[in-house]
Amino acid sequence: MTRDDEPEHSTNDGGTDNRSDATAHSDENDDSTRSDGRSSESESGGTGSDQSGSGVKSGSETEPDSTSIGTTAADDNGGESADHDGESADHDDGTDRDTDGDTDVGTSGTSFDFGSGSRSRTDVDLDVDEVLADEDDEASTGLFDDLLSGEPIFENKEVLRPSYTPHELPHRKDQINKMATILVSALRGETPSNILIYGKTGTGKTASAKFVSQELESTSQKYDVPCEVEYINCEVTDTQYRVLAQLANKFIEKNDRVIGDRLDDLRDLRSAAADGGGALEGTEFASVADVDERIADLESDREEMEEVPMTGWPTDRVYSTFFDAVDYHERVVVIMLDEIDKLVEKSGDDTLYNLSRMNSELANSRISIMGISNDLKFTDFLDPRVKSSLGEEEIVFPPYDANQLRDILQHRSDIAFKPDALTEDVIPLCAAFAAQEHGDARRALDLLRTAGELAERSQADLVEEAHVRQAQDKIELDRVVEVVRTLPTQSKIVLFSIILLEQNGVHNVNTGEVFNIYKRLCEEIDADVLTQRRVTDLISELDMLGIVNAVVVSKGRYGRTKEISLSVPIDETEAVLLSDSRLGDIEDVQPFVQARFDN
């Protein structure tokens, strides 16, 4: 097949591929080369054909330098030339190219003339393969390859997360032992007293309670005592419906497994009894019919167990389903309600009232409640009956001091990091930073983990003091960003007014100056304008959150005012505010700053 703009190849009777004059040897006087570029046969009877794969001409005369690039190997069957890459076109330089213009690299092993000597097709193939391999290596280098090239610093990063429950909790032995002495009655089949656990954030309340719960469940299995612990985070599951529905579904799932195991045992027993041999002796069943009846009852129970949807049912139906599920068979249940104050704040004390009164109605099981709270005063809002039944035992978790935090961090870092990955000053510095903030162990762990992540990202070999200080700034900034992002719109406008004044060189801003700009910003974005007294209250709230510093100063006979200054990074805070669609619509804020001089 030929194209109109390319010279056709003619084929002689012997099947030899004729080439253009451009592929012939440059020496026109050489008798062994014909004008059409074909190798002639010698008079003595030499064949003149290519030997397969050898790259050597046979015959009376050989021309090692006359074979041009693009010579094709003869087909083994008929001697007819086959082009490996489809149609070929001859060019003035003698190079055989595909119709797409690419150099035709074959696989026959025929030699090529590169001017100074011969190289086989196989050599060219290898060169091309190396180039393609290099290109593939470059193409396969992905986004994360460079990041993965460094040596990891962490051995197990999850150890530094709040969700991890360690096998040992330093400096909480007294609290753990007190919980254990209260809950041990569950292992005797008795109802444990309800427990309320108090303490600030990061004092080990949840970790200690989970540790004791795991020990309780593992011991119950050892002694074959039915005892279970169910954990509910009331910050997420914060209504009576959701708490009861989640508990009901957990017990329905467990009951289904119990029924499944019991059915398997009964079917095995029935098969053995049907074969004879006294398989029913010593059991509660007198005949095979009794076994069949029990199997039918269990299958009916399984069909009647319906999971509670997360919305849609009346609350009394949810409660009834939970009651039936928990009382399906004999067991002692400890319900752990973390952040219990959030549940009371959102939906009142109805849930606690119902749970604390269930034991008087249950026939098979017993329930104990373990509440965990950051608010020591939340019981002040409870019904007196609930308060008396719920707060039977109280355990207080005091904040950690710097030395205790250092022990906790050292214990976790031994598992979390590779050996010798921390410099000596890292853990004391993390502990000191966290001790300044009311002894928060969670904060200390976040600080150490973030410092390790920053070191790993910079491909450093060690976590150093500088990484801890960077982590402190990063965590502080992340906290500020989250607080500012969740502010109400009016508070954002007030904060934006303060930022505009500081950006234009006005320091120790007073309330009147903030209010002047606040009014014009509200008019610009069509927001309601609050009174100056209410704006002053919003400034006080920002001060309480640590976003601004507001100090009341006396102006003598002119009265008192608040001098306000920012206590957060100005650029990052402004970026968060402008991400709000309403504030982001303000195109030019400069005229609003001039409002300061209007009064």
ChimeraX attribute file (.defattr): number of C-alpha atoms within 10 A of each C-alpha:
attribute: neighborCount
match mode: 1-to-1
recipient: residues
	/A:1	7
	/A:2	12
	/A:3	11
	/A:4	6
	/A:5	7
	/A:6	12
	/A:7	14
	/A:8	16
	/A:9	15
	/A:10	13
	/A:11	13
	/A:12	10
	/A:13	7
	/A:14	9
	/A:15	14
	/A:16	18
	/A:17	21
	/A:18	18
	/A:19	22
	/A:20	18
	/A:21	16
	/A:22	17
	/A:23	25
	/A:24	20
	/A:25	20
	/A:26	11
	/A:27	9
	/A:28	11
	/A:29	9
	/A:30	10
	/A:31	12
	/A:32	18
	/A:33	19
	/A:34	15
	/A:35	17
	/A:36	15
	/A:37	19
	/A:38	20
	/A:39	25
	/A:40	17
	/A:41	17
	/A:42	15
	/A:43	9
	/A:44	8
	/A:45	9
	/A:46	14
	/A:47	15
	/A:48	19
	/A:49	17
	/A:50	18
	/A:51	14
	/A:52	14
	/A:53	16
	/A:54	12
	/A:55	20
	/A:56	17
	/A:57	18
	/A:58	16
	/A:59	18
	/A:60	15
	/A:61	15
	/A:62	13
	/A:63	13
	/A:64	14
	/A:65	15
	/A:66	18
	/A:67	22
	/A:68	22
	/A:69	21
	/A:70	25
	/A:71	19
	/A:72	21
	/A:73	25
	/A:74	21
	/A:75	13
	/A:76	11
	/A:77	6
	/A:78	9
	/A:79	15
	/A:80	17
	/A:81	17
	/A:82	14
	/A:83	18
	/A:84	15
	/A:85	14
	/A:86	11
	/A:87	15
	/A:88	25
	/A:89	21
	/A:90	20
	/A:91	15
	/A:92	10
	/A:93	10
	/A:94	18
	/A:95	18
	/A:96	24
	/A:97	20
	/A:98	18
	/A:99	16
	/A:100	9
	/A:101	10
	/A:102	10
	/A:103	15
	/A:104	19
	/A:105	18
	/A:106	18
	/A:107	15
	/A:108	17
	/A:109	19
	/A:110	24
	/A:111	25
	/A:112	22
	/A:113	16
	/A:114	11
	/A:115	8
	/A:116	7
	/A:117	10
	/A:118	15
	/A:119	15
	/A:120	17
	/A:121	20
	/A:122	17
	/A:123	13
	/A:124	17
	/A:125	15
	/A:126	11
	/A:127	12
	/A:128	13
	/A:129	12
	/A:130	12
	/A:131	12
	/A:132	12
	/A:133	12
	/A:134	12
	/A:135	11
	/A:136	11
	/A:137	11
	/A:138	10
	/A:139	9
	/A:140	10
	/A:141	10
	/A:142	10
	/A:143	8
	/A:144	8
	/A:145	10
	/A:146	10
	/A:147	14
	/A:148	12
	/A:149	9
	/A:150	14
	/A:151	11
	/A:152	19
	/A:153	24
	/A:154	18
	/A:155	15
	/A:156	14
	/A:157	16
	/A:158	14
	/A:159	20
	/A:160	24
	/A:161	13
	/A:162	16
	/A:163	11
	/A:164	11
	/A:165	17
	/A:166	15
	/A:167	7
	/A:168	14
	/A:169	17
	/A:170	14
	/A:171	14
	/A:172	17
	/A:173	12
	/A:174	11
	/A:175	17
	/A:176	17
	/A:177	12
	/A:178	13
	/A:179	21
	/A:180	16
	/A:181	10
	/A:182	15
	/A:183	23
	/A:184	16
	/A:185	14
	/A:186	24
	/A:187	21
	/A:188	15
	/A:189	16
	/A:190	15
	/A:191	21
	/A:192	23
	/A:193	20
	/A:194	21
	/A:195	22
	/A:196	22
	/A:197	24
	/A:198	21
	/A:199	18
	/A:200	18
	/A:201	19
	/A:202	23
	/A:203	23
	/A:204	23
	/A:205	25
	/A:206	22
	/A:207	19
	/A:208	21
	/A:209	23
	/A:210	17
	/A:211	17
	/A:212	17
	/A:213	21
	/A:214	15
	/A:215	12
	/A:216	21
	/A:217	16
	/A:218	14
	/A:219	15
	/A:220	18
	/A:221	13
	/A:222	9
	/A:223	10
	/A:224	10
	/A:225	17
	/A:226	18
	/A:227	22
	/A:228	20
	/A:229	18
	/A:230	16
	/A:231	15
	/A:232	18
	/A:233	16
	/A:234	23
	/A:235	15
	/A:236	13
	/A:237	19
	/A:238	20
	/A:239	20
	/A:240	22
	/A:241	23
	/A:242	19
	/A:243	22
	/A:244	23
	/A:245	24
	/A:246	20
	/A:247	22
	/A:248	24
	/A:249	21
	/A:250	16
	/A:251	22
	/A:252	23
	/A:253	14
	/A:254	14
	/A:255	19
	/A:256	17
	/A:257	13
	/A:258	12
	/A:259	16
	/A:260	15
	/A:261	11
	/A:262	14
	/A:263	17
	/A:264	12
	/A:265	12
	/A:266	16
	/A:267	14
	/A:268	11
	/A:269	16
	/A:270	21
	/A:271	12
	/A:272	15
	/A:273	17
	/A:274	14
	/A:275	9
	/A:276	10
	/A:277	9
	/A:278	10
	/A:279	17
	/A:280	18
	/A:281	11
	/A:282	8
	/A:283	9
	/A:284	9
	/A:285	14
	/A:286	11
	/A:287	15
	/A:288	17
	/A:289	11
	/A:290	13
	/A:291	19
	/A:292	14
	/A:293	11
	/A:294	16
	/A:295	20
	/A:296	13
	/A:297	12
	/A:298	16
	/A:299	15
	/A:300	11
	/A:301	14
	/A:302	16
	/A:303	10
	/A:304	9
	/A:305	16
	/A:306	13
	/A:307	17
	/A:308	21
	/A:309	13
	/A:310	14
	/A:311	11
	/A:312	9
	/A:313	12
	/A:314	9
	/A:315	15
	/A:316	10
	/A:317	13
	/A:318	25
	/A:319	21
	/A:320	12
	/A:321	23
	/A:322	24
	/A:323	20
	/A:324	15
	/A:325	21
	/A:326	25
	/A:327	19
	/A:328	17
	/A:329	14
	/A:330	16
	/A:331	21
	/A:332	26
	/A:333	20
	/A:334	24
	/A:335	19
	/A:336	24
	/A:337	25
	/A:338	24
	/A:339	22
	/A:340	25
	/A:341	24
	/A:342	22
	/A:343	24
	/A:344	21
	/A:345	13
	/A:346	13
	/A:347	13
	/A:348	17
	/A:349	20
	/A:350	16
	/A:351	18
	/A:352	22
	/A:353	17
	/A:354	13
	/A:355	18
	/A:356	19
	/A:357	15
	/A:358	14
	/A:359	15
	/A:360	8
	/A:361	11
	/A:362	16
	/A:363	11
	/A:364	13
	/A:365	22
	/A:366	23
	/A:367	25
	/A:368	23
	/A:369	23
	/A:370	26
	/A:371	25
	/A:372	23
	/A:373	22
	/A:374	20
	/A:375	16
	/A:376	14
	/A:377	11
	/A:378	14
	/A:379	19
	/A:380	9
	/A:381	13
	/A:382	18
	/A:383	14
	/A:384	11
	/A:385	11
	/A:386	19
	/A:387	17
	/A:388	11
	/A:389	17
	/A:390	25
	/A:391	18
	/A:392	12
	/A:393	15
	/A:394	15
	/A:395	18
	/A:396	14
	/A:397	19
	/A:398	16
	/A:399	20
	/A:400	22
	/A:401	17
	/A:402	23
	/A:403	13
	/A:404	17
	/A:405	28
	/A:406	23
	/A:407	17
	/A:408	21
	/A:409	23
	/A:410	15
	/A:411	16
	/A:412	22
	/A:413	24
	/A:414	16
	/A:415	16
	/A:416	20
	/A:417	21
	/A:418	15
	/A:419	12
	/A:420	12
	/A:421	19
	/A:422	20
	/A:423	11
	/A:424	12
	/A:425	12
	/A:426	21
	/A:427	24
	/A:428	18
	/A:429	19
	/A:430	27
	/A:431	29
	/A:432	17
	/A:433	19
	/A:434	26
	/A:435	22
	/A:436	11
	/A:437	12
	/A:438	18
	/A:439	24
	/A:440	23
	/A:441	28
	/A:442	19
	/A:443	22
	/A:444	28
	/A:445	25
	/A:446	19
	/A:447	28
	/A:448	26
	/A:449	23
	/A:450	20
	/A:451	25
	/A:452	27
	/A:453	19
	/A:454	18
	/A:455	22
	/A:456	21
	/A:457	14
	/A:458	11
	/A:459	17
	/A:460	17
	/A:461	15
	/A:462	16
	/A:463	24
	/A:464	19
	/A:465	19
	/A:466	13
	/A:467	23
	/A:468	25
	/A:469	17
	/A:470	16
	/A:471	23
	/A:472	22
	/A:473	13
	/A:474	16
	/A:475	16
	/A:476	12
	/A:477	16
	/A:478	13
	/A:479	12
	/A:480	19
	/A:481	19
	/A:482	11
	/A:483	16
	/A:484	20
	/A:485	18
	/A:486	11
	/A:487	14
	/A:488	9
	/A:489	15
	/A:490	17
	/A:491	18
	/A:492	22
	/A:493	24
	/A:494	22
	/A:495	24
	/A:496	22
	/A:497	23
	/A:498	28
	/A:499	19
	/A:500	19
	/A:501	22
	/A:502	18
	/A:503	12
	/A:504	11
	/A:505	8
	/A:506	16
	/A:507	14
	/A:508	17
	/A:509	18
	/A:510	19
	/A:511	19
	/A:512	17
	/A:513	19
	/A:514	27
	/A:515	23
	/A:516	20
	/A:517	24
	/A:518	26
	/A:519	21
	/A:520	19
	/A:521	21
	/A:522	17
	/A:523	11
	/A:524	16
	/A:525	14
	/A:526	10
	/A:527	15
	/A:528	10
	/A:529	16
	/A:530	13
	/A:531	11
	/A:532	16
	/A:533	11
	/A:534	11
	/A:535	21
	/A:536	19
	/A:537	13
	/A:538	17
	/A:539	24
	/A:540	18
	/A:541	15
	/A:542	22
	/A:543	18
	/A:544	12
	/A:545	13
	/A:546	15
	/A:547	20
	/A:548	19
	/A:549	19
	/A:550	25
	/A:551	15
	/A:552	11
	/A:553	12
	/A:554	12
	/A:555	9
	/A:556	7
	/A:557	6
	/A:558	7
	/A:559	8
	/A:560	11
	/A:561	17
	/A:562	19
	/A:563	17
	/A:564	22
	/A:565	21
	/A:566	21
	/A:567	12
	/A:568	16
	/A:569	12
	/A:570	15
	/A:571	11
	/A:572	13
	/A:573	21
	/A:574	17
	/A:575	13
	/A:576	18
	/A:577	22
	/A:578	16
	/A:579	12
	/A:580	13
	/A:581	9
	/A:582	15
	/A:583	18
	/A:584	13
	/A:585	12
	/A:586	12
	/A:587	8
	/A:588	7
	/A:589	14
	/A:590	11
	/A:591	10
	/A:592	18
	/A:593	22
	/A:594	13
	/A:595	17
	/A:596	16
	/A:597	8
	/A:598	8
	/A:599	7
